[in-house]
Amino acid sequence: MSEVSGIADHPWAGAWDRLNRPVWLYDPRTGRKPYANPAALALFGAASLDILSARDFSARSPAIKARIRRLVDRTAHGETVSERWTFFPHGQPVTTQATVSALTDDQGATMLLFEASPEDIPAEEKRAAEALRHASALISLFDGDGRRLFSNPAAFRAYGDGEDDFARRFADRAEGLALLAAAGRAAVAGLRVVVTRHGTRWHHMDARPVPDPVTGRPCVLLNEQDVTPRVEAEMARSAAEQKATMADARQRFLTEMSHELRTPLNAVIGFSGLLAEAGLAEESTDQAWRIHAAGQSLLEVVNRMIADPMGEATEIDRDGGPAAALPATEPDPAGSHASSMALKALYVDDNESNRTLVRAMLATMGIVCETADDGHAGVQAAAGGDWDVILMDIQMPVMDGVEATRRIRALDGPVAATPIIALTANTLDAQIQTYVEAGMDDCVAKPVNMVELLTKTSHWGLSGWREAVRDTAVSAGA
C-alpha cells in the first residue's frame, strides 16, 4: 500500500489530475472524499474539491454499509477489487466500473482509492443489479466446489468471512456438502440450521443448478431467507401444547392411581380392623393389628405420593444444557394405553439382555419395539424405518451412541428430527453435555426405572414432533 501524507500536495495528486478517468479517495471512517481529480469532480457534479470534500458520503443503507465494510476487509492486505458502482450526484444515476484498492496516510489511517470508468448499462440491468444489492434475501452464486463467485450485501452481513465457502455456512458442514452436491443436479429447498455473525439461525434455503454467466460452467445459486422467528414461535407453541398435554395426562394418572391404590387398601385396613376386634386368640389378634398398622402406614405413603409432585423429568435442550424441569407424565394404565398402541420405538443396544428387558417393559404399554445391536446398525434402521422415538445406548462396538445420533440428525427428511433418548449408565454432567451437543433430547439412567422409561418414551413418542416438522416446513416455504 502506498503512503498518503498531505493529500492535495502529494506528487501523485498532480498525476491523477491529468487523467481522463475519475479517480478519488474515500475515507470510510468519516464518509468524506478528501481527494478527487477533475474527472471525478465532474462525475459527482461538484464545482471544486472543497465543495466535494464538504459533502457527507457516509453509507446510510444496510446494503451500502455492507459493501464498504467488505471493500475495507478485502483491500486491507493489498487485494484489488473490481466491481460495478452506481452513484447519484444531484439525484441522477451514473453507473461505473470501479477498481478499488487501499491507501494509508502517515498516521496509519486507511482510505479507499477508487479508479472508475463510466459504463453504458441497459436500464433493466441497472435496476436488476440495484435490486439485488438492496434485497433482504441472501443470494449467492457458488462454483461446483462451493467457492463463492458472487454474494449480495445481505449475505455478507449475515456471514462475513464465512460467505466464501458454501459448507461453512451450515451448523453441520457435512449437511452443507450434501446440499451442494444435490443442488448441482436439481433444485433443493428446505430448512437448514446455519451459523451467522448473529449466532445460530434457521434459514429456508432454495439451491438450484445454474450456468455461470461469465464462464458457462455449472454453478449453484443459493437463495436464503431467515425464518428463525417463525420456527421459534412454532417450537414454542408446540412446547406449550406438549406441556398442557403432559399436565392433563398426569392429572388423569393421579386420579386413576388414587382409585387403584386406595380401594384395596380400604379393604386391607377395614377387614384387619374387624379381625382385630373379633375376639380371636391373642396371637391372631396381634397379627391382625400388625396387618392393620402396616396398611395404615402404606396409606400414609400413598397419600403423600398422590398429594406431592411425583418427581421431575429433566429433558435435554438441543441448544445446550438441561432445560427447565417439567412435571413427569406417568403412564396412565387406562387412558394412555390405547393411545400408546401405535407407538413404534427403535432401541439400539449391544447387550442382548438389555434389549430383551426394555422390549418387555415397553410391551406393557403396547409400544412396539424393534432393536439394533450397534450404532451403525441403528443408523441404518433409523433411516429405513418410521419411528416415533429412538432409544440409544452410549457405549457400543462399531459405532457409539453419540456418533450414531449425529449421523441420524444429518439424515435427510423428517427422520432427522425423530426424538432420541439416551439409555446409559454414564450420566455425569460432562457426559450429558456431550449427548446434548450430539442432538439427543432426553436421558434415562441405567439401571432402568420402568416408570421413567415408559413416561419418557410415551412423552417423546406422543409429542407431535412429526406435525411440528411438517407444519414448520410448510410455513417456512409459504
C-alpha positions, 0 to 999 in steps of 0.5 A: 500500500502506498503512503498518503501524507498531505493529500492535495500536495502529494506528487501523485495528486498532480498525476491523477489530475491529468487523467481522463478517468475519475479517480478519488479517495474515500475515507470510510471512517468519516464518509468524506472524499478528501481527494478527487481529480477533475474527472471525478469532480465532474462525475459527482457534479461538484464545482471544486474539491472543497465543495466535494470534500464538504459533502457527507458520503457516509453509507446510510443503507444496510446494503451500502454499509455492507459493501464498504465494510467488505471493500475495507476487509478485502483491500486491507492486505493489498487485494484489488477489487473490481466491481460495478458502482452506481452513484447519484450526484444531484439525484441522477444515476451514473453507473461505473466500473470501479477498481478499488484498492487501499491507501494509508496516510502517515498516521496509519489511517486507511482510505479507499482509492477508487479508479472508475470508468463510466459504463453504458448499462441497459436500464433493466440491468441497472435496476436488476443489479440495484435490486439485488444489492438492496434485497433482504434475501441472501443470494449467492452464486457458488462454483461446483466446489462451493467457492463463492463467485458472487454474494449480495450485501445481505449475505455478507452481513449475515456471514462475513468471512464465512460467505466464501465457502458454501459448507461453512455456512451450515451448523453441520458442514457435512449437511452443507456438502450434501446440499451442494452436491444435490443442488448441482443436479436439481433444485433443493429447498428446505430448512437448514440450521446455519451459523451467522455473525448473529449466532445460530439461525434457521434459514429456508434455503432454495439451491438450484443448478445454474450456468455461470454467466461469465464462464458457462460452467455449472454453478449453484445459486443459493437463495436464503431467507431467515425464518428463525422467528417463525420456527421459534414461535412454532417450537414454542407453541408446540412446547406449550401444547406438549406441556398442557398435554403432559399436565392433563395426562398426569392429572388423569394418572393421579386420579386413576392411581388414587382409585387403584391404590386406595380401594384395596387398601380400604379393604386391607385396613377395614377387614384387619380392623374387624379381625382385630376386634373379633375376639380371636386368640391373642396371637391372631389378634396381634397379627391382625393389628400388625396387618392393620398398622402396616396398611395404615402406614402404606396409606400414609405413603400413598397419600403423600405420593398422590398429594406431592409432585411425583418427581421431575423429568429433566429433558435435554435442550438441543441448544445446550444444557438441561432445560427447565424441569417439567412435571413427569407424565406417568403412564396412565394404565387406562387412558394412555394405553390405547393411545400408546398402541401405535407407538413404534420405538427403535432401541439400539443396544449391544447387550442382548439382555438389555434389549430383551428387558426394555422390549418387555417393559415397553410391551406393557404399554403396547409400544412396539419395539424393534432393536439394533445391536450397534450404532451403525446398525441403528443408523441404518434402521433409523433411516429405513424405518418410521419411528416415533422415538429412538432409544440409544445406548452410549457405549457400543462396538462399531459405532457409539451412541453419540456418533450414531445420533449425529449421523441420524440428525444429518439424515435427510427428511423428517427422520432427522428430527425423530426424538432420541433418548439416551439409555446409559449408565454414564450420566455425569454432567460432562457426559450429558453435555456431550449427548446434548451437543450430539442432538439427543433430547432426553436421558434415562439412567441405567439401571432402568426405572420402568416408570421413567422409561415408559413416561419418557418414551410415551412423552417423546413418542406422543409429542407431535414432533412429526406435525411440528416438522411438517407444519414448520416446513410448510410455513417456512416455504409459504 
